[in-house]
Amino acid sequence: MNVNDISYLSMSSLLILIIPIIIINYKLKIKINKKIFYSIGRMVIQLSLVGVILQYIFSINIPFINFVYFIFMIIVASFTVIRSCNFEINKFIIPLLLAFIIPNVIVLLFFNGFVIRLENLFNAQYIITIGGMLLGNSLSGNIICINNFYNSIKQNKNEYFYSLALSGNRIEALTPYFKSAVLASVNPTMAAIETIGLVALPGMMTGQILGGAVPLTAIKYQIAIMVAILIARYFSAILSILFTALKAFDDYDILIF
């Protein structure tokens, strides 16, 4: 099965469908037109650069370089969370790096070694693509989890202090917010798993089918990767709270940011 290539002109033709969005935004005074063009432009530049880099990495396929590139992806994800959650870089970069590295590296190596059964666990084709899917989902999950956790504490400050005064234990006082944040983080993935194949065909499965893979093979890959995503997202969300909480409270268990 051959995949039809997309010309640059054909790809650019999609911008025609952006015009109605721009017009509607202008009429309704929804001020996101500049952001739309900025986002699209940034995406094009980033993906073009990444495409060149990945083509080189895939061609040489050196395990050490492949793993270093994956760690670089984790670093970028950590800084993205810091920016999205308005954290101080110096204080929270290490906790977030650990929250990403521990579950994602473990799940990725297990996936490559025991699910796909690769001889080279650090094969560029798998460590970067599978790792990217795990990491991308952990990224969104951590942002949801962290924002939900700390915003809930701030919004229910009096309730938190009352619970803290009764129990005298930060862990007991924070447990309700912790549970709520973890649920908020994994619920989107759970919903996607429940409706997969009925509402939409996911990206990995679609890509494999377009690339000529047998549909049943693509389905097995998709089932495996969705379970792996859930595991990585769940543990990354938990660790993101546990590790950042060590820096987020003072000696009197008061939130300091």
Order of alpha helices (4+ residues) and beta strands (2+ residues): alpha-alpha-alpha-alpha-alpha-alpha-alpha-alpha-alpha-alpha
